[in-house]
Amino acid sequence: MAALTKAEMAEKLFEELGLNKREAKEVVELFFEEVRASLEVNEQVKLSGFGNFDLRDKSQRPGRNPKTGEEIPISARRVVTFRPGQKLKAKVEAYAGPRS
Amino acid sequence: MTKSELIERIASVQPQLSAKDVELAVKLMLEQMAEVLAEGDRIEIRGFGSFSLHYRPPRLGRNPKTGESVELSGKYVPHFKPGKDLKDRVNLGLINEPAAEDE
């Protein structure tokens, strides 16, 4: 199967909740936008059963241009990390691997 | 932000939907995402990021109580890779913060 996208998520809301197609699309869009907006202001997102989106501040560190070998500092940055919740981990652990 | 706060925030900008509908929608979306991963498929949300499974090979572990070594079988764990838009916005959030700590 191809990857799950917003379009399929909206389709599911339309089929199973009876939202109209425009509403379904908007809710899916808002779902991800609200998570982004929260992370943007350095606010952790905790979705129980699924997982947490955390933020980590990294200080500047030395780096290198892999092509030229030239030394350039990698600037301080903030990154998002995802920590899957127990329920999601348990669900996924049971996956037996690609069926061939 | 918790799941219930997320539901409130979506409901507040989507007044034509009841809070109950938004709650059901959020739960359904998370369920669908978990199910897709449990089947070994990926999730790709443009501008947000992608979820996939990473394989952890079998290893020898230890029972912390008895110190006995136990064979742990290989398993899959969920992995999230932030998309460019999310990465940029989060990083801009840092840049735009009033410079509190100058270490």
N, CA and C atoms of all chains as a GROMACS GRO file, in nm:
protein
  609
    1MET      N    1   0.085  -0.120   0.000
    1MET     CA    2   0.000   0.000   0.000
    1MET      C    3   0.088   0.125   0.000
    2ALA      N    4   0.042   0.228  -0.067
    2ALA     CA    5   0.115   0.355  -0.065
    2ALA      C    6   0.100   0.419   0.073
    3ALA      N    7   0.179   0.523   0.098
    3ALA     CA    8   0.176   0.586   0.230
    3ALA      C    9   0.044   0.656   0.257
    4LEU      N   10   0.009   0.664   0.384
    4LEU     CA   11  -0.111   0.738   0.427
    4LEU      C   12  -0.085   0.887   0.410
    5THR      N   13  -0.180   0.957   0.350
    5THR     CA   14  -0.167   1.102   0.331
    5THR      C   15  -0.289   1.173   0.390
    6LYS      N   16  -0.284   1.306   0.388
    6LYS     CA   17  -0.395   1.385   0.440
    6LYS      C   18  -0.525   1.354   0.365
    7ALA      N   19  -0.512   1.330   0.234
    7ALA     CA   20  -0.632   1.304   0.153
    7ALA      C   21  -0.707   1.182   0.204
    8GLU      N   22  -0.630   1.075   0.238
    8GLU     CA   23  -0.698   0.955   0.287
    8GLU      C   24  -0.753   0.973   0.426
    9MET      N   25  -0.686   1.055   0.504
    9MET     CA   26  -0.736   1.081   0.639
    9MET      C   27  -0.869   1.157   0.631
   10ALA      N   28  -0.876   1.253   0.539
   10ALA     CA   29  -1.000   1.329   0.520
   10ALA      C   30  -1.111   1.237   0.469
   11GLU      N   31  -1.076   1.148   0.380
   11GLU     CA   32  -1.173   1.054   0.324
   11GLU      C   33  -1.236   0.970   0.435
   12LYS      N   34  -1.153   0.929   0.530
   12LYS     CA   35  -1.201   0.848   0.641
   12LYS      C   36  -1.299   0.927   0.730
   13LEU      N   37  -1.268   1.054   0.753
   13LEU     CA   38  -1.358   1.138   0.834
   13LEU      C   39  -1.491   1.158   0.763
   14PHE      N   40  -1.484   1.168   0.632
   14PHE     CA   41  -1.605   1.181   0.550
   14PHE      C   42  -1.688   1.053   0.559
   15GLU      N   43  -1.623   0.939   0.544
   15GLU     CA   44  -1.695   0.811   0.544
   15GLU      C   45  -1.747   0.772   0.681
   16GLU      N   46  -1.662   0.788   0.783
   16GLU     CA   47  -1.700   0.733   0.913
   16GLU      C   48  -1.766   0.831   1.007
   17LEU      N   49  -1.742   0.962   0.988
   17LEU     CA   50  -1.804   1.058   1.078
   17LEU      C   51  -1.912   1.139   1.009
   18GLY      N   52  -1.918   1.128   0.878
   18GLY     CA   53  -2.018   1.203   0.804
   18GLY      C   54  -1.990   1.352   0.795
   19LEU      N   55  -1.865   1.393   0.819
   19LEU     CA   56  -1.831   1.533   0.793
   19LEU      C   57  -1.838   1.552   0.643
   20ASN      N   58  -1.874   1.674   0.599
   20ASN     CA   59  -1.870   1.691   0.454
   20ASN      C   60  -1.725   1.704   0.409
   21LYS      N   61  -1.702   1.690   0.278
   21LYS     CA   62  -1.563   1.677   0.231
   21LYS      C   63  -1.478   1.799   0.266
   22ARG      N   64  -1.540   1.916   0.259
   22ARG     CA   65  -1.463   2.038   0.289
   22ARG      C   66  -1.425   2.041   0.438
   23GLU      N   67  -1.524   2.011   0.524
   23GLU     CA   68  -1.495   2.008   0.668
   23GLU      C   69  -1.387   1.905   0.701
   24ALA      N   70  -1.400   1.788   0.640
   24ALA     CA   71  -1.305   1.680   0.669
   24ALA      C   72  -1.163   1.724   0.633
   25LYS      N   73  -1.152   1.788   0.517
   25LYS     CA   74  -1.021   1.833   0.472
   25LYS      C   75  -0.965   1.940   0.567
   26GLU      N   76  -1.054   2.031   0.610
   26GLU     CA   77  -1.011   2.138   0.700
   26GLU      C   78  -0.966   2.085   0.836
   27VAL      N   79  -1.039   1.986   0.888
   27VAL     CA   80  -1.005   1.932   1.020
   27VAL      C   81  -0.869   1.862   1.015
   28VAL      N   82  -0.844   1.787   0.908
   28VAL     CA   83  -0.714   1.720   0.895
   28VAL      C   84  -0.602   1.825   0.887
   29GLU      N   85  -0.627   1.927   0.806
   29GLU     CA   86  -0.528   2.034   0.790
   29GLU      C   87  -0.501   2.102   0.924
   30LEU      N   88  -0.609   2.132   0.997
   30LEU     CA   89  -0.596   2.201   1.126
   30LEU      C   90  -0.525   2.116   1.230
   31PHE      N   91  -0.552   1.987   1.226
   31PHE     CA   92  -0.488   1.896   1.319
   31PHE      C   93  -0.335   1.913   1.312
   32PHE      N   94  -0.281   1.904   1.192
   32PHE     CA   95  -0.136   1.915   1.178
   32PHE      C   96  -0.089   2.059   1.199
   33GLU      N   97  -0.171   2.155   1.159
   33GLU     CA   98  -0.131   2.295   1.177
   33GLU      C   99  -0.124   2.332   1.325
   34GLU      N  100  -0.218   2.286   1.404
   34GLU     CA  101  -0.216   2.318   1.547
   34GLU      C  102  -0.095   2.255   1.616
   35VAL      N  103  -0.058   2.134   1.573
   35VAL     CA  104   0.062   2.070   1.630
   35VAL      C  105   0.186   2.153   1.593
   36ARG      N  106   0.194   2.193   1.466
   36ARG     CA  107   0.307   2.276   1.423
   36ARG      C  108   0.312   2.408   1.500
   37ALA      N  109   0.195   2.471   1.514
   37ALA     CA  110   0.189   2.602   1.580
   37ALA      C  111   0.234   2.590   1.725
   38SER      N  112   0.199   2.481   1.789
   38SER     CA  113   0.238   2.460   1.927
   38SER      C  114   0.390   2.441   1.937
   39LEU      N  115   0.444   2.358   1.849
   39LEU     CA  116   0.588   2.332   1.850
   39LEU      C  117   0.667   2.459   1.817
   40GLU      N  118   0.608   2.540   1.732
   40GLU     CA  119   0.673   2.664   1.690
   40GLU      C  120   0.696   2.757   1.808
   41VAL      N  121   0.606   2.755   1.907
   41VAL     CA  122   0.625   2.841   2.024
   41VAL      C  123   0.687   2.762   2.140
   42ASN      N  124   0.757   2.656   2.105
   42ASN     CA  125   0.833   2.578   2.202
   42ASN      C  126   0.744   2.508   2.304
   43GLU      N  127   0.626   2.468   2.259
   43GLU     CA  128   0.533   2.399   2.348
   43GLU      C  129   0.527   2.252   2.306
   44GLN      N  130   0.562   2.164   2.398
   44GLN     CA  131   0.557   2.020   2.373
   44GLN      C  132   0.413   1.976   2.340
   45VAL      N  133   0.399   1.873   2.259
   45VAL     CA  134   0.266   1.821   2.225
   45VAL      C  135   0.256   1.678   2.274
   46LYS      N  136   0.154   1.652   2.357
   46LYS     CA  137   0.138   1.519   2.415
   46LYS      C  138   0.007   1.458   2.370
   47LEU      N  139   0.016   1.356   2.284
   47LEU     CA  140  -0.106   1.292   2.235
   47LEU      C  141  -0.111   1.152   2.297
   48SER      N  142  -0.184   1.140   2.406
   48SER     CA  143  -0.179   1.016   2.483
   48SER      C  144  -0.221   0.898   2.397
   49GLY      N  145  -0.149   0.788   2.413
   49GLY     CA  146  -0.176   0.668   2.334
   49GLY      C  147  -0.097   0.668   2.205
   50PHE      N  148  -0.064   0.787   2.154
   50PHE     CA  149   0.009   0.794   2.028
   50PHE      C  150   0.157   0.827   2.054
   51GLY      N  151   0.180   0.944   2.113
   51GLY     CA  152   0.318   0.979   2.143
   51GLY      C  153   0.333   1.126   2.173
   52ASN      N  154   0.454   1.165   2.207
   52ASN     CA  155   0.484   1.306   2.237
   52ASN      C  156   0.578   1.364   2.134
   53PHE      N  157   0.552   1.488   2.098
   53PHE     CA  158   0.646   1.563   2.016
   53PHE      C  159   0.719   1.658   2.111
   54ASP      N  160   0.849   1.638   2.123
   54ASP     CA  161   0.930   1.718   2.214
   54ASP      C  162   1.022   1.810   2.136
   55LEU      N  163   1.074   1.911   2.205
   55LEU     CA  164   1.167   2.005   2.142
   55LEU      C  165   1.300   1.998   2.214
   56ARG      N  166   1.406   2.005   2.137
   56ARG     CA  167   1.539   2.004   2.197
   56ARG      C  168   1.623   2.115   2.137
   57ASP      N  169   1.686   2.189   2.225
   57ASP     CA  170   1.776   2.295   2.178
   57ASP      C  171   1.917   2.239   2.168
   58LYS      N  172   1.975   2.256   2.050
   58LYS     CA  173   2.111   2.209   2.028
   58LYS      C  174   2.202   2.331   2.020
   59SER      N  175   2.314   2.322   2.086
   59SER     CA  176   2.406   2.436   2.077
   59SER      C  177   2.490   2.423   1.950
   60GLN      N  178   2.556   2.531   1.917
   60GLN     CA  179   2.640   2.531   1.797
   60GLN      C  180   2.751   2.425   1.810
   61ARG      N  181   2.781   2.358   1.700
   61ARG     CA  182   2.889   2.260   1.705
   61ARG      C  183   2.969   2.267   1.575
   62PRO      N  184   3.093   2.219   1.581
   62PRO     CA  185   3.175   2.226   1.458
   62PRO      C  186   3.125   2.127   1.354
   63GLY      N  187   3.127   2.168   1.231
   63GLY     CA  188   3.087   2.081   1.122
   63GLY      C  189   3.182   2.096   1.006
   64ARG      N  190   3.152   2.026   0.901
   64ARG     CA  191   3.240   2.029   0.785
   64ARG      C  192   3.156   2.022   0.659
   65ASN      N  193   3.195   2.093   0.559
   65ASN     CA  194   3.133   2.077   0.429
   65ASN      C  195   3.184   1.945   0.373
   66PRO      N  196   3.093   1.847   0.355
   66PRO     CA  197   3.139   1.714   0.313
   66PRO      C  198   3.206   1.715   0.176
   67LYS      N  199   3.174   1.813   0.094
   67LYS     CA  200   3.233   1.817  -0.040
   67LYS      C  201   3.372   1.876  -0.039
   68THR      N  202   3.388   1.990   0.029
   68THR     CA  203   3.515   2.061   0.023
   68THR      C  204   3.604   2.030   0.143
   69GLY      N  205   3.545   1.974   0.250
   69GLY     CA  206   3.624   1.946   0.369
   69GLY      C  207   3.644   2.071   0.455
   70GLU      N  208   3.589   2.181   0.407
   70GLU     CA  209   3.605   2.308   0.476
   70GLU      C  210   3.529   2.305   0.611
   71GLU      N  211   3.588   2.361   0.714
   71GLU     CA  212   3.523   2.362   0.844
   71GLU      C  213   3.424   2.477   0.853
   72ILE      N  214   3.299   2.444   0.888
   72ILE     CA  215   3.199   2.549   0.909
   72ILE      C  216   3.116   2.511   1.031
   73PRO      N  217   3.091   2.608   1.117
   73PRO     CA  218   3.013   2.574   1.236
   73PRO      C  219   2.868   2.545   1.201
   74ILE      N  220   2.809   2.446   1.267
   74ILE     CA  221   2.666   2.418   1.253
   74ILE      C  222   2.598   2.501   1.360
   75SER      N  223   2.510   2.591   1.317
   75SER     CA  224   2.455   2.689   1.410
   75SER      C  225   2.365   2.624   1.514
   76ALA      N  226   2.344   2.692   1.625
   76ALA     CA  227   2.252   2.648   1.729
   76ALA      C  228   2.114   2.634   1.668
   77ARG      N  229   2.042   2.530   1.705
   77ARG     CA  230   1.909   2.512   1.648
   77ARG      C  231   1.817   2.439   1.743
   78ARG      N  232   1.690   2.446   1.712
   78ARG     CA  233   1.589   2.373   1.789
   78ARG      C  234   1.532   2.265   1.700
   79VAL      N  235   1.524   2.143   1.750
   79VAL     CA  236   1.473   2.033   1.668
   79VAL      C  237   1.356   1.963   1.737
   80VAL      N  238   1.273   1.900   1.655
   80VAL     CA  239   1.157   1.826   1.704
   80VAL      C  240   1.194   1.678   1.714
   81THR      N  241   1.159   1.615   1.823
   81THR     CA  242   1.176   1.470   1.831
   81THR      C  243   1.041   1.408   1.867
   82PHE      N  244   1.020   1.287   1.823
   82PHE     CA  245   0.895   1.217   1.852
   82PHE      C  246   0.924   1.099   1.941
   83ARG      N  247   0.853   1.090   2.051
   83ARG     CA  248   0.864   0.973   2.139
   83ARG      C  249   0.734   0.897   2.136
   84PRO      N  250   0.733   0.781   2.072
   84PRO     CA  251   0.608   0.705   2.064
   84PRO      C  252   0.560   0.663   2.202
   85GLY      N  253   0.430   0.663   2.221
   85GLY     CA  254   0.372   0.620   2.348
   85GLY      C  255   0.370   0.468   2.359
   86GLN      N  256   0.346   0.420   2.480
   86GLN     CA  257   0.343   0.275   2.506
   86GLN      C  258   0.248   0.201   2.413
   87LYS      N  259   0.130   0.260   2.397
   87LYS     CA  260   0.026   0.193   2.320
   87LYS      C  261   0.069   0.177   2.173
   88LEU      N  262   0.125   0.284   2.118
   88LEU     CA  263   0.169   0.277   1.979
   88LEU      C  264   0.287   0.181   1.964
   89LYS      N  265   0.381   0.187   2.059
   89LYS     CA  266   0.496   0.097   2.054
   89LYS      C  267   0.450  -0.049   2.054
   90ALA      N  268   0.357  -0.080   2.144
   90ALA     CA  269   0.310  -0.218   2.156
   90ALA      C  270   0.244  -0.262   2.026
   91LYS      N  271   0.167  -0.170   1.967
   91LYS     CA  272   0.095  -0.202   1.845
   91LYS      C  273   0.192  -0.234   1.730
   92VAL      N  274   0.298  -0.156   1.723
   92VAL     CA  275   0.392  -0.166   1.613
   92VAL      C  276   0.489  -0.284   1.631
   93GLU      N  277   0.523  -0.312   1.757
   93GLU     CA  278   0.616  -0.421   1.786
   93GLU      C  279   0.567  -0.554   1.728
   94ALA      N  280   0.437  -0.566   1.722
   94ALA     CA  281   0.377  -0.691   1.675
   94ALA      C  282   0.392  -0.710   1.524
   95TYR      N  283   0.433  -0.602   1.456
   95TYR     CA  284   0.445  -0.612   1.310
   95TYR      C  285   0.557  -0.710   1.275
   96ALA      N  286   0.524  -0.805   1.190
   96ALA     CA  287   0.617  -0.917   1.165
   96ALA      C  288   0.722  -0.888   1.059
   97GLY      N  289   0.713  -0.773   0.995
   97GLY     CA  290   0.810  -0.744   0.890
   97GLY      C  291   0.745  -0.758   0.754
   98PRO      N  292   0.814  -0.709   0.651
   98PRO     CA  293   0.754  -0.708   0.518
   98PRO      C  294   0.717  -0.849   0.472
   99ARG      N  295   0.595  -0.864   0.432
   99ARG     CA  296   0.551  -0.994   0.379
   99ARG      C  297   0.593  -1.002   0.234
  100SER      N  298   0.662  -1.110   0.200
  100SER     CA  299   0.705  -1.119   0.060
  100SER      C  300   0.645  -1.242  -0.005
  101MET      N  301   0.086   2.108   2.487
  101MET     CA  302  -0.053   2.092   2.441
  101MET      C  303  -0.090   1.944   2.450
  102THR      N  304  -0.200   1.917   2.514
  102THR     CA  305  -0.248   1.778   2.524
  102THR      C  306  -0.352   1.752   2.415
  103LYS      N  307  -0.396   1.627   2.409
  103LYS     CA  308  -0.497   1.591   2.309
  103LYS      C  309  -0.625   1.673   2.329
  104SER      N  310  -0.667   1.689   2.455
  104SER     CA  311  -0.792   1.765   2.475
  104SER      C  312  -0.774   1.913   2.441
  105GLU      N  313  -0.654   1.967   2.465
  105GLU     CA  314  -0.631   2.105   2.424
  105GLU      C  315  -0.628   2.119   2.272
  106LEU      N  316  -0.571   2.019   2.207
  106LEU     CA  317  -0.569   2.019   2.060
  106LEU      C  318  -0.713   2.019   2.007
  107ILE      N  319  -0.797   1.936   2.069
  107ILE     CA  320  -0.938   1.929   2.028
  107ILE      C  321  -1.005   2.066   2.047
  108GLU      N  322  -0.980   2.130   2.161
  108GLU     CA  323  -1.039   2.263   2.187
  108GLU      C  324  -0.992   2.365   2.084
  109ARG      N  325  -0.864   2.360   2.052
  109ARG     CA  326  -0.810   2.460   1.959
  109ARG      C  327  -0.868   2.442   1.820
  110ILE      N  328  -0.883   2.318   1.778
  110ILE     CA  329  -0.943   2.295   1.645
  110ILE      C  330  -1.088   2.340   1.647
  111ALA      N  331  -1.160   2.304   1.754
  111ALA     CA  332  -1.302   2.339   1.763
  111ALA      C  333  -1.321   2.490   1.763
  112SER      N  334  -1.227   2.564   1.824
  112SER     CA  335  -1.246   2.708   1.833
  112SER      C  336  -1.229   2.777   1.698
  113VAL      N  337  -1.156   2.717   1.606
  113VAL     CA  338  -1.144   2.779   1.474
  113VAL      C  339  -1.235   2.710   1.373
  114GLN      N  340  -1.313   2.616   1.418
  114GLN     CA  341  -1.402   2.541   1.328
  114GLN      C  342  -1.543   2.539   1.392
  115PRO      N  343  -1.602   2.660   1.410
  115PRO     CA  344  -1.723   2.668   1.492
  115PRO      C  345  -1.845   2.595   1.434
  116GLN      N  346  -1.840   2.562   1.306
  116GLN     CA  347  -1.957   2.491   1.250
  116GLN      C  348  -1.959   2.345   1.293
  117LEU      N  349  -1.848   2.297   1.351
  117LEU     CA  350  -1.845   2.159   1.400
  117LEU      C  351  -1.860   2.158   1.552
  118SER      N  352  -1.931   2.058   1.603
  118SER     CA  353  -1.944   2.047   1.748
  118SER      C  354  -1.813   1.998   1.806
  119ALA      N  355  -1.791   2.030   1.935
  119ALA     CA  356  -1.669   1.983   2.002
  119ALA      C  357  -1.663   1.831   1.998
  120LYS      N  358  -1.780   1.769   2.006
  120LYS     CA  359  -1.788   1.622   2.002
  120LYS      C  360  -1.737   1.568   1.868
  121ASP      N  361  -1.779   1.632   1.761
  121ASP     CA  362  -1.733   1.590   1.627
  121ASP      C  363  -1.582   1.603   1.614
  122VAL      N  364  -1.530   1.714   1.665
  122VAL     CA  365  -1.385   1.736   1.656
  122VAL      C  366  -1.312   1.630   1.738
  123GLU      N  367  -1.367   1.600   1.855
  123GLU     CA  368  -1.305   1.498   1.940
  123GLU      C  369  -1.302   1.364   1.868
  124LEU      N  370  -1.415   1.326   1.810
  124LEU     CA  371  -1.420   1.199   1.737
  124LEU      C  372  -1.322   1.200   1.620
  125ALA      N  373  -1.314   1.314   1.553
  125ALA     CA  374  -1.226   1.324   1.436
  125ALA      C  375  -1.080   1.306   1.477
  126VAL      N  376  -1.039   1.373   1.585
  126VAL     CA  377  -0.900   1.364   1.629
  126VAL      C  378  -0.868   1.220   1.670
  127LYS      N  379  -0.960   1.159   1.743
  127LYS     CA  380  -0.934   1.020   1.785
  127LYS      C  381  -0.926   0.926   1.666
  128LEU      N  382  -1.013   0.948   1.570
  128LEU     CA  383  -1.013   0.864   1.450
  128LEU      C  384  -0.882   0.880   1.371
  129MET      N  385  -0.836   1.004   1.361
  129MET     CA  386  -0.712   1.028   1.287
  129MET      C  387  -0.594   0.958   1.354
  130LEU      N  388  -0.585   0.970   1.488
  130LEU     CA  389  -0.473   0.907   1.558
  130LEU      C  390  -0.481   0.755   1.548
  131GLU      N  391  -0.603   0.703   1.555
  131GLU     CA  392  -0.622   0.558   1.541
  131GLU      C  393  -0.578   0.511   1.403
  132GLN      N  394  -0.621   0.586   1.303
  132GLN     CA  395  -0.586   0.549   1.166
  132GLN      C  396  -0.433   0.552   1.147
  133MET      N  397  -0.370   0.653   1.203
  133MET     CA  398  -0.224   0.663   1.190
  133MET      C  399  -0.155   0.545   1.259
  134ALA      N  400  -0.203   0.509   1.378
  134ALA     CA  401  -0.144   0.397   1.450
  134ALA      C  402  -0.164   0.266   1.374
  135GLU      N  403  -0.282   0.250   1.316
  135GLU     CA  404  -0.311   0.126   1.244
  135GLU      C  405  -0.223   0.112   1.120
  136VAL      N  406  -0.208   0.222   1.049
  136VAL     CA  407  -0.125   0.218   0.929
  136VAL      C  408   0.018   0.176   0.964
  137LEU      N  409   0.071   0.233   1.072
  137LEU     CA  410   0.207   0.197   1.114
  137LEU      C  411   0.213   0.052   1.159
  138ALA      N  412   0.109   0.007   1.228
  138ALA     CA  413   0.108  -0.132   1.276
  138ALA      C  414   0.106  -0.231   1.160
  139GLU      N  415   0.062  -0.185   1.044
  139GLU     CA  416   0.063  -0.271   0.926
  139GLU      C  417   0.194  -0.258   0.848
  140GLY      N  418   0.283  -0.175   0.899
  140GLY     CA  419   0.413  -0.161   0.834
  140GLY      C  420   0.415  -0.056   0.724
  141ASP      N  421   0.308   0.022   0.713
  141ASP     CA  422   0.305   0.126   0.609
  141ASP      C  423   0.351   0.260   0.664
  142ARG      N  424   0.381   0.351   0.573
  142ARG     CA  425   0.429   0.484   0.612
  142ARG      C  426   0.317   0.586   0.617
  143ILE      N  427   0.345   0.698   0.683
  143ILE     CA  428   0.254   0.812   0.683
  143ILE      C  429   0.334   0.929   0.629
  144GLU      N  430   0.280   0.997   0.529
  144GLU     CA  431   0.353   1.112   0.472
  144GLU      C  432   0.264   1.234   0.469
  145ILE      N  433   0.296   1.330   0.556
  145ILE     CA  434   0.218   1.452   0.564
  145ILE      C  435   0.305   1.567   0.518
  146ARG      N  436   0.274   1.619   0.401
  146ARG     CA  437   0.359   1.724   0.344
  146ARG      C  438   0.360   1.847   0.435
  147GLY      N  439   0.478   1.899   0.459
  147GLY     CA  440   0.492   2.018   0.543
  147GLY      C  441   0.496   1.986   0.691
  148PHE      N  442   0.469   1.860   0.725
  148PHE     CA  443   0.472   1.820   0.865
  148PHE      C  444   0.584   1.719   0.888
  149GLY      N  445   0.576   1.609   0.816
  149GLY     CA  446   0.680   1.508   0.830
  149GLY      C  447   0.628   1.371   0.794
  150SER      N  448   0.714   1.271   0.814
  150SER     CA  449   0.671   1.136   0.781
  150SER      C  450   0.699   1.042   0.898
  151PHE      N  451   0.614   0.942   0.909
  151PHE     CA  452   0.631   0.838   1.010
  151PHE      C  453   0.659   0.707   0.937
  152SER      N  454   0.753   0.632   0.991
  152SER     CA  455   0.781   0.501   0.933
  152SER      C  456   0.827   0.410   1.045
  153LEU      N  457   0.858   0.286   1.012
  153LEU     CA  458   0.907   0.193   1.112
  153LEU      C  459   1.057   0.175   1.095
  154HIS      N  460   1.126   0.167   1.206
  154HIS     CA  461   1.267   0.131   1.204
  154HIS      C  462   1.283  -0.004   1.271
  155TYR      N  463   1.370  -0.086   1.214
  155TYR     CA  464   1.391  -0.220   1.268
  155TYR      C  465   1.499  -0.218   1.376
  156ARG      N  466   1.473  -0.283   1.485
  156ARG     CA  467   1.575  -0.302   1.589
  156ARG      C  468   1.612  -0.450   1.590
  157PRO      N  469   1.735  -0.483   1.556
  157PRO     CA  470   1.773  -0.625   1.547
  157PRO      C  471   1.769  -0.693   1.684
  158PRO      N  472   1.764  -0.828   1.683
  158PRO     CA  473   1.761  -0.901   1.809
  158PRO      C  474   1.888  -0.870   1.890
  159ARG      N  475   1.878  -0.872   2.020
  159ARG     CA  476   1.996  -0.846   2.102
  159ARG      C  477   1.984  -0.922   2.233
  160LEU      N  478   2.098  -0.931   2.300
  160LEU     CA  479   2.097  -0.992   2.433
  160LEU      C  480   2.068  -0.884   2.535
  161GLY      N  481   1.965  -0.905   2.612
  161GLY     CA  482   1.933  -0.810   2.717
  161GLY      C  483   1.960  -0.874   2.851
  162ARG      N  484   1.928  -0.802   2.956
  162ARG     CA  485   1.951  -0.857   3.088
  162ARG      C  486   1.829  -0.833   3.175
  163ASN      N  487   1.792  -0.933   3.248
  163ASN     CA  488   1.687  -0.914   3.348
  163ASN      C  489   1.746  -0.830   3.461
  164PRO      N  490   1.695  -0.708   3.480
  164PRO     CA  491   1.758  -0.618   3.577
  164PRO      C  492   1.751  -0.673   3.720
  165LYS      N  493   1.657  -0.759   3.747
  165LYS     CA  494   1.644  -0.812   3.883
  165LYS      C  495   1.744  -0.925   3.909
  166THR      N  496   1.752  -1.019   3.817
  166THR     CA  497   1.834  -1.138   3.840
  166THR      C  498   1.971  -1.128   3.775
  167GLY      N  499   1.989  -1.036   3.683
  167GLY     CA  500   2.116  -1.023   3.613
  167GLY      C  501   2.132  -1.127   3.504
  168GLU      N  502   2.033  -1.211   3.490
  168GLU     CA  503   2.035  -1.317   3.389
  168GLU      C  504   2.023  -1.256   3.249
  169SER      N  505   2.097  -1.310   3.152
  169SER     CA  506   2.081  -1.253   3.018
  169SER      C  507   1.966  -1.322   2.946
  170VAL      N  508   1.892  -1.240   2.872
  170VAL     CA  509   1.775  -1.290   2.799
  170VAL      C  510   1.787  -1.249   2.653
  171GLU      N  511   1.744  -1.336   2.565
  171GLU     CA  512   1.747  -1.304   2.424
  171GLU      C  513   1.624  -1.220   2.390
  172LEU      N  514   1.646  -1.099   2.336
  172LEU     CA  515   1.533  -1.015   2.295
  172LEU      C  516   1.522  -1.024   2.144
  173SER      N  517   1.402  -1.054   2.096
  173SER     CA  518   1.388  -1.070   1.952
  173SER      C  519   1.387  -0.934   1.882
  174GLY      N  520   1.411  -0.934   1.754
  174GLY     CA  521   1.408  -0.811   1.676
  174GLY      C  522   1.267  -0.753   1.678
  175LYS      N  523   1.260  -0.621   1.664
  175LYS     CA  524   1.127  -0.559   1.664
  175LYS      C  525   1.128  -0.432   1.582
  176TYR      N  526   1.010  -0.380   1.556
  176TYR     CA  527   0.996  -0.254   1.485
  176TYR      C  528   0.956  -0.144   1.581
  177VAL      N  529   1.012  -0.025   1.562
  177VAL     CA  530   0.972   0.090   1.644
  177VAL      C  531   0.932   0.205   1.552
  178PRO      N  532   0.833   0.285   1.596
  178PRO     CA  533   0.790   0.398   1.514
  178PRO      C  534   0.898   0.506   1.509
  179HIS      N  535   0.911   0.568   1.394
  179HIS     CA  536   1.010   0.676   1.378
  179HIS      C  537   0.944   0.794   1.307
  180PHE      N  538   0.975   0.915   1.354
  180PHE     CA  539   0.921   1.036   1.291
  180PHE      C  540   1.035   1.120   1.236
  181LYS      N  541   1.018   1.163   1.111
  181LYS     CA  542   1.116   1.252   1.050
  181LYS      C  543   1.044   1.382   1.017
  182PRO      N  544   1.080   1.491   1.086
  182PRO     CA  545   1.011   1.619   1.061
  182PRO      C  546   1.033   1.666   0.919
  183GLY      N  547   0.932   1.725   0.860
  183GLY     CA  548   0.941   1.782   0.726
  183GLY      C  549   1.004   1.920   0.730
  184LYS      N  550   1.036   1.973   0.612
  184LYS     CA  551   1.109   2.099   0.604
  184LYS      C  552   1.032   2.214   0.668
  185ASP      N  553   0.904   2.223   0.641
  185ASP     CA  554   0.824   2.334   0.694
  185ASP      C  555   0.824   2.333   0.847
  186LEU      N  556   0.805   2.215   0.904
  186LEU     CA  557   0.804   2.204   1.050
  186LEU      C  558   0.941   2.239   1.107
  187LYS      N  559   1.046   2.184   1.046
  187LYS     CA  560   1.182   2.213   1.092
  187LYS      C  561   1.210   2.363   1.092
  188ASP      N  562   1.176   2.427   0.979
  188ASP     CA  563   1.203   2.570   0.965
  188ASP      C  564   1.125   2.652   1.067
  189ARG      N  565   0.999   2.618   1.085
  189ARG     CA  566   0.916   2.698   1.178
  189ARG      C  567   0.965   2.684   1.321
  190VAL      N  568   1.002   2.563   1.360
  190VAL     CA  569   1.048   2.540   1.496
  190VAL      C  570   1.179   2.615   1.520
  191ASN      N  571   1.263   2.614   1.420
  191ASN     CA  572   1.392   2.679   1.431
  191ASN      C  573   1.377   2.831   1.431
  192LEU      N  574   1.284   2.881   1.350
  192LEU     CA  575   1.257   3.025   1.350
  192LEU      C  576   1.201   3.068   1.484
  193GLY      N  577   1.124   2.978   1.546
  193GLY     CA  578   1.072   3.007   1.680
  193GLY      C  579   1.186   3.036   1.775
  194LEU      N  580   1.292   2.960   1.761
  194LEU     CA  581   1.411   2.980   1.846
  194LEU      C  582   1.477   3.113   1.815
  195ILE      N  583   1.494   3.140   1.685
  195ILE     CA  584   1.562   3.262   1.644
  195ILE      C  585   1.485   3.386   1.687
  196ASN      N  586   1.351   3.376   1.682
  196ASN     CA  587   1.269   3.493   1.713
  196ASN      C  588   1.243   3.512   1.862
  197GLU      N  589   1.289   3.418   1.943
  197GLU     CA  590   1.269   3.433   2.086
  197GLU      C  591   1.356   3.546   2.138
  198PRO      N  592   1.305   3.621   2.235
  198PRO     CA  593   1.392   3.722   2.296
  198PRO      C  594   1.513   3.651   2.354
  199ALA      N  595   1.632   3.700   2.321
  199ALA     CA  596   1.755   3.633   2.363
  199ALA      C  597   1.765   3.632   2.514
  200ALA      N  598   1.709   3.529   2.575
  200ALA     CA  599   1.709   3.519   2.721
  200ALA      C  600   1.844   3.471   2.772
  201GLU      N  601   1.885   3.356   2.717
  201GLU     CA  602   2.011   3.300   2.766
  201GLU      C  603   2.123   3.332   2.669
  202ASP      N  604   2.223   3.398   2.720
  202ASP     CA  605   2.341   3.429   2.641
  202ASP      C  606   2.458   3.358   2.704
  203GLU      N  607   2.473   3.232   2.665
  203GLU     CA  608   2.577   3.154   2.732
  203GLU      C  609   2.702   3.147   2.644
   0.00000   0.00000   0.00000
